[in-house]
Structure formats: C-alpha cells, structure tokens
Amino acid sequence: MIGSLALGGAETQLVRLVNGLDRDRYRPSIICMSERGVLMDSLAKDVVVTVASETESPRRTRSRVLLAARLLVGLARAIRDQRPHVVHSYLPAAYVLGSVAAWSAGVPLIVAGRRGVTLPDLYGTVRWRTLAKQANRVIDVHICNSKAVQRVAVWEEGIKPERTRVVYNGIDLPPSAPPAVLPADWQSRSVRAAMVANLIYYKGHRQVLEAVANVVNRYPSFLLVLMGEGPEREALGDAIQRLTIGGNVVFAGTRPDAPRLLTSFDFTILGSSEEGFPNAVMESMAVGVPVVATAVGGVPELIEDGVHGRLVKFGDVDAMAGAIEWMIEHPGERRLMGDAAMYRIGSEFSTERMVSQTEAVYEEFIRKKNPRINSPARHAL
C-alpha cells in the first residue's frame, strides 16, 4: 500500500520488492490511496493495482479530517475485498491510515515501511498524532530502511526495538554501457556535478548554491545541474541571480533518465538536512560516480567519508565548498572513490538482498502471529 506509483524513491523500492517476491510463496498486489502513476509501467504483469479512492486527494478535498476519514473507509473496503495475509504500507499516510484499516479488517500481519526520519503532520497535528499512536499499537513490525530511521521510531515514537527491523534499500548495477551523451553546453565544461533531488526545502539546495558561489571564484567553468522540480524552484532561481552564478547552474527539470545521465558527471551532490536512506545517492554510487553529501540520517551508513565520497555537516557552506573543490582537484582519487562506491552497492545493496531480507521479516512475524498460515501455500500480500 502506498499513496501512488508516481516517480519517487519509496515508490521505486516498492516496485522492486513486488516484482522480486517469490511467486511460489507470495501473490502480491498494490493498493494506491488516491491515484496510480508512471511506475505502473515498471510492474510485473501479474501485479494487480487497486485505487482505494480516486476521487479523494489532498488537491481536491479541503478538509484534512474529511480526507483522512474517506481514505480510511476506502482503504478498509479495498483490504476487505482482497483479504490479504499481509499488508505492508509505505510512507506515513499509507502506514498510519492503512494499518488502522488493515487492523479493522482483521489482517493477520501488519507491516509499516518507514523511509524517513520525521513523521509529518499530514492531517492536523493533534488528530494525526492520535491516529499515528493508534496505528503504532496495531502495527506488528516496522521495517526501517536505515538504522537512523529505526532510531527515530524507537526513541521519538516509543516503538519497542523488537518490533523493528532494518532492511536497506536495494538497487541493481546497470549493464555496462558508454557514458550518456549530454547537451553540448553541459559537455563543454571541464568538471560537472549533478544534484538529483526534488526542489523542496529540506534538500538543501540553497546551501549548496552558496557553496557553488564560493567554488566558481576559483573554478569558473564548474557546472552544477539540478535535476528535479518542486515548490522551491522560484526561490532557487532568485538565489542563483543574487549569487551571480547563472552561468554555472542549470535547472534540468524532472529527469526519469537521471541514473543513466549520471554516468557522464564527475560527481554528484546531496545537501539535505534530513534523509532516511537516499535513493539518489545509491543511484550515483551504482554507476561509479562518487558523492559529496551531508552527513545526515542514514547517509553515513551508505557512504564512508574519503572512501565512497565526501561527507560534510549540513549548513556548513565552507565545508561543502571545500569538498566540491577537493573533487575538482583530485580526479584520480575521485575515480577510485567511484569504483569503491560501485563495488559497495553491488556487494551489499542489491535488489535481491532487499527482497530476501524483507521476505525473511514477513516469515518471522507470520510464524509469531499465526503459525497456521505459515504453509507452502501462497500468501496474499
């Protein structure tokens, strides 16, 4: 269960999981809360997708309480129609509302897929927190995509550690291919970096732009390409003009082909103030491109500073600028970091590993909750 199958990190991980589940053991389906999305095209053909309430979305319903209530009813109805043994919900809106709906429908095993280090108050602070606490009481296991996310669940929400498990995101190394062909004005730059992130405040674009302004004083041909869209677009455009770096920064918009394009960049940048376990970093590492990133959330669990990339403190513009300049000045070491990054992804973070570890969590808690359904027969998921 998830909000939609729009292009996004959690959505991509769900698709990889569903496609990879053992069909001798599981029969997976997906319930979207309000709409489908472009990732429908990436799903295995045997996966049925249901939309719980296509007419109800935050864009169409002014009352957040009414929206939550209607979605809850729609989710409960969809779950009762399918009668699954396991409901695994991704992201807060889905695992809060979906877990309560699954509990009301008598689902044997309820799983929350936790992907971030904050719990947004989607439907009003008091009511949402109350509903989230109720959901936490009925969720059997919280699968966290990093130890940082697990710590938040345990320390800030009081979830018992024994009801949490860590399963890192999965990604496969792409087949060998020539570097992607970039637009001529990008290709002409001596050093290029990409930042693949939605243009939202916590991704830290403003701080990265300030660092770039320092860098171009010494390296005027440096180019930063921003891949993504979002509400910060206008403010970031203003910042670029104020910092007089319009010739060094390009808005490339949303790029579904970003992982392929990264093969022609020298390094990537992540400037976030918070992260669970960022897919953008994994995608960069998977193609052998090192990363300059802020040491927040689960990022240090993925990148070892000086081995797979460079880590800096969020908000330290000078440190970010220094790390970018180090990448520019050390092409040989930069390439070795990229090789180490690719090796780590291939050896520790494959999709197959993510799927098998998730299946192991299902099996563990199925045995605990209801041994009678732990038979060779397929589980509905």
C-alpha positions in Angstrom: 0.0 0.0 0.0 1.2 3.5 -0.9 -0.1 6.9 -1.9 0.6 6.5 -5.6 3.0 5.0 -8.1 4.4 8.3 -9.1 8.1 8.6 -9.6 9.9 8.6 -6.2 12.3 6.7 -4.1 9.9 4.8 -1.9 7.7 4.1 -4.8 10.6 2.7 -6.8 11.6 0.5 -3.8 8.1 -0.9 -3.5 8.0 -1.8 -7.2 11.4 -3.6 -6.9 10.1 -5.5 -3.9 6.8 -6.5 -5.5 8.5 -7.6 -8.8 11.1 -9.7 -6.9 8.9 -11.5 -4.4 9.0 -15.3 -4.6 5.8 -16.2 -6.6 5.9 -19.7 -5.1 5.3 -18.1 -1.8 3.6 -14.8 -2.4 0.9 -13.3 -4.6 1.4 -9.5 -4.4 -1.0 -6.7 -5.2 -0.8 -3.0 -4.7 -3.4 -0.6 -3.2 -2.8 3.1 -4.1 -4.5 5.6 -1.9 -5.6 8.1 -4.5 -4.0 7.5 -7.9 -1.7 5.3 -10.0 1.4 6.7 -11.6 4.2 6.3 -14.1 5.7 3.4 -12.3 2.8 1.3 -13.3 4.8 0.6 -16.5 7.6 -1.0 -14.4 5.4 -3.5 -12.6 5.4 -7.2 -13.3 2.3 -8.1 -15.4 0.8 -10.3 -12.7 0.6 -7.5 -10.1 -3.0 -6.1 -9.7 -3.2 -2.4 -8.8 -6.3 -1.0 -7.0 -7.0 2.6 -6.2 -8.8 3.0 -2.9 -10.4 6.4 -3.6 -9.6 8.0 -6.9 -11.9 11.0 -6.1 -10.2 11.8 -2.8 -6.8 13.5 -2.8 -5.3 16.5 -0.9 -5.6 18.6 -4.1 -9.4 18.0 -4.2 -10.5 17.9 -0.6 -10.2 21.0 1.6 -10.9 19.3 4.9 -7.9 17.2 6.0 -10.1 15.3 8.6 -12.7 14.5 5.9 -9.9 13.4 3.5 -8.4 11.1 6.1 -11.8 9.6 7.0 -12.8 9.0 3.4 -9.4 7.4 2.6 -9.7 5.2 5.7 -13.0 3.9 4.5 -11.8 3.4 1.0 -8.7 1.5 2.2 -10.7 -0.7 4.6 -13.0 -1.6 1.7 -10.1 -2.4 -0.6 -8.5 -4.6 2.0 -11.7 -6.5 2.8 -12.1 -7.2 -0.9 -8.7 -8.7 -1.2 -8.5 -10.4 2.3 -4.6 -10.4 2.3 -2.5 -12.2 4.9 0.0 -9.3 4.9 -0.4 -5.6 4.5 2.8 -3.7 4.0 2.4 0.1 3.8 5.0 2.6 2.6 5.3 6.2 3.9 3.4 7.8 6.8 0.0 8.5 5.2 -0.2 4.9 4.0 1.1 3.1 7.1 -0.9 5.2 9.5 -4.3 5.0 7.7 -3.5 1.7 6.1 -2.6 0.0 9.3 -5.7 1.1 11.1 -7.8 -0.1 8.0 -5.9 -3.4 8.0 -6.5 -3.9 11.7 -10.2 -3.2 11.3 -10.3 -5.8 8.5 -8.6 -8.4 10.6 -5.4 -8.7 8.6 -3.1 -11.2 10.3 0.2 -9.3 9.7 0.5 -5.5 9.5 3.8 -4.0 8.4 4.9 -0.4 8.2 7.6 0.6 5.7 9.4 3.5 7.3 11.5 5.6 4.9 12.3 8.9 6.7 13.5 10.4 9.9 10.4 12.6 10.5 6.7 12.0 10.9 4.8 14.8 9.0 1.5 16.0 10.5 -0.4 15.4 7.3 -3.9 15.8 8.6 -3.6 18.2 11.6 -1.2 17.9 14.5 -3.4 16.6 17.3 -5.7 14.3 15.3 -2.8 12.9 13.2 -0.6 12.2 16.2 -3.6 10.4 17.9 -4.2 8.3 14.8 -0.5 7.6 14.4 -0.3 6.3 18.0 -3.3 4.1 17.4 -1.5 2.7 14.2 1.7 2.1 16.1 -0.3 -0.1 18.6 -1.6 -2.4 15.8 1.5 -2.5 13.5 3.3 -5.8 14.1 6.7 -4.8 12.7 8.2 -1.5 11.4 10.7 -2.2 8.5 13.1 0.7 8.5 15.4 1.5 5.6 18.3 2.6 7.8 19.4 2.4 11.4 18.8 6.2 11.6 15.2 5.7 10.7 15.0 2.9 13.3 16.4 5.1 16.0 13.7 7.7 15.3 11.0 5.1 15.5 12.3 3.8 18.8 13.5 7.0 20.5 10.9 9.5 19.4 7.8 7.4 19.0 8.5 4.8 21.7 8.2 1.8 19.4 9.7 -1.3 21.0 13.0 -2.3 19.4 11.9 -5.9 19.0 9.1 -4.7 16.7 11.5 -3.0 14.3 13.8 -4.4 11.7 16.3 -2.7 9.3 16.2 -3.6 5.6 18.3 -1.3 3.4 17.0 -0.1 0.0 18.0 -2.3 -2.9 19.4 -1.4 -6.4 21.0 -3.3 -9.2 24.1 -2.3 -11.0 23.3 -1.3 -14.6 24.8 -3.2 -17.5 28.0 -1.7 -18.9 27.3 1.0 -21.5 29.1 4.0 -22.9 28.7 7.3 -21.0 25.5 9.1 -21.7 25.5 11.9 -24.2 24.9 15.3 -22.5 23.8 18.5 -24.1 26.7 20.3 -25.7 26.7 23.2 -23.3 27.0 20.7 -20.4 29.6 18.6 -22.1 31.9 21.5 -22.7 32.5 22.1 -19.0 35.7 20.7 -17.5 34.0 19.4 -14.3 30.3 18.7 -14.0 28.3 17.8 -10.9 24.6 16.8 -10.7 22.2 17.2 -7.8 19.2 14.8 -8.2 16.6 16.0 -5.7 13.1 17.4 -5.7 13.2 21.2 -5.2 12.0 21.2 -1.7 13.4 23.0 1.3 15.0 20.2 3.3 17.0 19.0 0.3 19.4 21.9 1.0 19.7 23.5 -2.5 20.1 27.0 -1.0 23.2 26.0 1.0 24.6 24.1 -2.0 24.2 27.1 -4.2 26.0 29.3 -1.7 28.9 26.8 -1.7 28.9 26.8 -5.5 29.2 30.6 -5.4 32.4 30.1 -3.4 33.7 27.4 -5.8 33.3 29.3 -9.0 35.6 32.1 -7.8 38.4 29.6 -8.2 36.9 27.3 -10.9 34.7 29.5 -13.1 33.9 26.7 -15.6 32.4 24.4 -13.0 28.8 23.3 -13.8 26.0 22.1 -11.4 22.9 20.5 -13.0 19.8 20.4 -10.8 17.5 17.5 -11.7 14.1 17.8 -10.1 11.1 20.0 -9.7 9.2 21.4 -6.7 8.0 24.4 -4.8 11.5 25.9 -4.2 12.0 26.5 -8.0 11.3 30.2 -8.0 13.3 30.9 -4.8 16.3 29.0 -6.0 16.1 30.9 -9.3 16.3 34.1 -7.3 19.2 32.8 -5.2 21.1 32.0 -8.4 20.7 35.5 -9.7 21.6 37.0 -6.3 24.8 34.9 -6.2 25.6 35.7 -9.8 26.1 32.0 -10.7 23.6 31.8 -13.5 26.3 30.6 -15.9 27.2 27.8 -13.5 23.8 26.3 -12.6 21.3 24.6 -14.8 17.7 23.6 -14.0 17.1 20.3 -15.9 13.6 19.5 -14.5 12.4 16.1 -13.6 14.6 13.5 -15.4 13.4 9.9 -15.3 16.7 9.1 -17.1 18.8 10.7 -14.4 20.6 7.4 -13.4 21.8 7.0 -17.0 22.8 10.6 -17.3 24.9 10.4 -14.2 27.5 8.3 -16.0 28.7 11.5 -17.7 29.1 13.5 -14.5 32.2 13.7 -12.4 30.4 13.6 -9.0 27.0 14.2 -7.5 25.9 16.4 -4.6 23.3 15.8 -1.8 22.8 18.8 0.5 19.8 17.6 2.6 19.1 18.5 6.2 17.5 15.1 6.7 17.4 11.8 4.9 16.3 8.2 5.6 18.4 6.3 3.1 18.6 8.3 -0.2 18.0 6.5 -3.4 19.7 9.3 -5.3 23.0 8.5 -3.6 22.6 4.8 -4.3 21.9 5.5 -8.0 25.0 7.6 -8.2 27.2 5.0 -6.5 25.7 2.2 -8.7 27.2 3.9 -11.8 30.5 4.6 -10.2 30.0 8.3 -9.5 31.2 9.5 -6.1 29.1 11.8 -3.9 29.6 14.9 -1.9 26.8 14.6 0.8 25.7 16.0 4.1 26.2 13.5 6.9 22.6 13.3 8.0 20.2 10.4 8.7 21.2 7.2 7.0 23.7 8.8 4.6 26.8 7.8 6.8 25.5 4.2 6.7 25.9 4.3 2.9 29.0 6.5 2.4 32.2 6.2 4.2 33.9 9.6 4.2 37.0 9.5 2.0 36.2 6.1 0.6 33.0 6.4 -1.4 32.7 10.2 -1.4 33.0 13.1 0.9 30.7 13.9 3.9 30.1 17.3 5.4 28.0 18.8 8.1 24.7 20.2 7.0 24.7 24.0 6.9 28.5 24.3 6.8 28.8 26.1 3.4 32.6 26.4 3.6 32.9 22.6 4.2 30.6 21.9 1.3 32.6 24.2 -0.9 35.8 22.6 0.2 34.5 19.1 -0.6 33.4 20.2 -4.0 36.8 21.8 -4.7 38.6 18.6 -3.5 36.6 16.6 -6.0 37.6 19.1 -8.8 41.3 19.0 -7.8 41.6 15.2 -7.4 40.3 13.4 -10.5 42.3 10.3 -9.9 41.2 9.8 -6.3 37.7 10.8 -7.4 37.6 7.9 -9.9 38.8 5.5 -7.2 36.0 6.6 -4.9 33.6 5.9 -7.7 34.9 2.4 -8.2 34.7 1.8 -4.4 31.1 3.1 -4.4 30.0 0.8 -7.2 31.6 -2.2 -5.6 29.9 -1.5 -2.3 26.5 -1.2 -4.0 27.0 -4.4 -5.9 28.2 -6.4 -2.9 25.9 -5.0 -0.1 22.8 -3.3 -1.5 21.4 -5.4 -4.3 17.7 -5.7 -5.0 17.9 -9.4 -4.5 19.2 -8.9 -0.9 16.5 -6.3 -0.1 13.8 -8.7 -1.3 15.1 -11.7 0.5 15.5 -9.8 3.8 12.0 -8.4 3.5 10.7 -11.9 2.9 12.6 -13.1 6.0 10.9 -10.4 8.1 7.4 -11.5 6.8 8.2 -15.2 7.5 9.5 -14.4 11.0 6.4 -12.4 12.0 4.0 -14.7 10.2 5.2 -17.5 12.4 4.9 -15.4 15.5 1.4 -14.1 14.7 -0.3 -17.1 13.1 1.6 -20.3 12.5 -1.4 -21.8 10.7 -0.8 -19.6 7.7 2.9 -20.5 7.6 2.4 -23.2 5.0 3.7 -23.6 1.4 0.5 -22.1 0.1 0.9 -18.6 -1.3 0.5 -15.6 0.9 -1.6 -12.7 -0.4 0.2 -9.5 0.1 
